[in-house]
């Protein structure tokens, strides 16, 4: 696998569109960090980890998912970096951007409060 983040995003997006209750992604340090942030932001119900897989359980309200869409911003060919003052807001603050910083993978709100920039990984709403 060349790009773990793109595989994770595509699996999540396809599973949400198919209204699946959960999805399995590869167990890496980055996928675990992103999954825990998505749980803390309220997009996912639960995360369980074993040796090879991380299982993400989606959060549904009625028949609609709390996670509407997820998009990759940085790709292996085009990395997108930003300063803390230039971090974009997703849907006017309703969504979340995830950044890879010197403090680890954090949300856009936390990066602004810490006054640190980094690589924009993906946006979720």
Secondary structure, 3 states (H helix, E strand, C coil): CCCHHHHHHHHHHHHHHCCCCEEEEECCHHHHHHHHHHHHCCCEEEEEECCCEEEEEECEECCEECCCCEEECCCCCCCCEECHHHCCCCHHHCCEEEEEECCEEEEHHHHHHHCCCEEEEEEEC
